[in-house]
Amino acid sequence: MDHFLVYTVVLLGLTVLIGFFNEKKTRLTYEISLMLFSVVLGLLLVFAVWLIPGQSLKELFAMPQIFDLEGFLMKGVLCFMLFAGSFKMHLIDFKTLARPIGVLAVLCTFLGAVFYGLLFFLAARLLSLPLSLPVCLMFGSIVAPTDPIAATSILNKFGLPKNISFVIEGESLLNDGVGVALFVCFSGIAGAGAGEGGGFLRMLLWEILGAVLTGGVITAVCWPVFTGTKDPKRRIYVSLFMVALAYFLCERLGCSGAIASVVCGTLFATLRRRWEESGRLSGEKEDRLAEFDTFWEIIDNLLNSVLYIMLGLSFARILQMPYVVLLSLAAVLCNLIARSGSLYISTFFMGELPDGYKKGQFVKLFTWGGLRGALSIALAMSTGDKLDHEVYYIILGCTYAIVFFTTIVQGLTMKKAYERISRG
């Protein structure tokens, strides 16, 4: 807390300067520009420390390394970011696309974690690295879930078909609970959390069903207050309280706070649509709801901006990994193979694919659209006190490599990839 104001000034200053430069010069996707230029800045600091002696410069370099990204995300703003991304979605859309989203969120995530773990274990054997199969499977569970923040803030800007875009967002919003359950299971087997490896199915059901129940009950209790008040500020306070309470309770109950936040957002969107369609809203209230939407849009943009800056500045940690180049390439290659393989098998259980896509097109599009982000980084960071120092930096460094590649490379080329896949 002593450095809170310093961090705030640095993060907001970089958000403004990078955003302004990108608006005037590079014109990249906003979130990608924040992460890309922050990575460049972080690497420049690394080289400056190597070239220029001096304690003050080392302290400057150390600052982005001590950002508590895990705490900021998992214990701070994740619930608000997920609510902001999901309250524009509606249950009726989930109903029509429930089967593909469910298969992707559960089966594809499980298969992706297992495939990735096996592939990375082989790569570790070839490089004679001290990584056991359970540790590699745990790593697979870290990078298998696609990131909801990246999906909602980056992919939905590329003009993808409505159903395809919704499935990508739906998968990323719901597979968090599966990923966490797999992570706890495999980390328990690996000895990273002794006694936590059993009861995977029970754990998975509780992660999901407990979160759905908690989010539904909290939304049902808070909704009458939202519709009953005429004060637009109080409506905002109700929504903040609703999602924060749901996330807090889930964290205490041991189920997925992320899924509970998505449930709150989705139920809220559905109830609001019915409220608006009922004709009980006056023009004045509609204007006040517009203020509500503006508030959440600003919050979503601000938190996303700060998060991508923190990710970029922390990227220099990848340099602490042994065999940096080889392991980074292996991590990215294993990710693409595991993602495409798990998707291909999953298509056999999905029935008719959205928007008439063929299996090959669907697999290619969702492989390239499977962005990873801060959730994977936060899970990797949480292993710091459970793994050996060298193994920890291998896991963390490879996770950063995957997040960087999927966000920057796949994110920047997603539009072209979509156009090429659609023509094929």
Beta strands, then each sheet from edge to edge (+ up, - down):
end
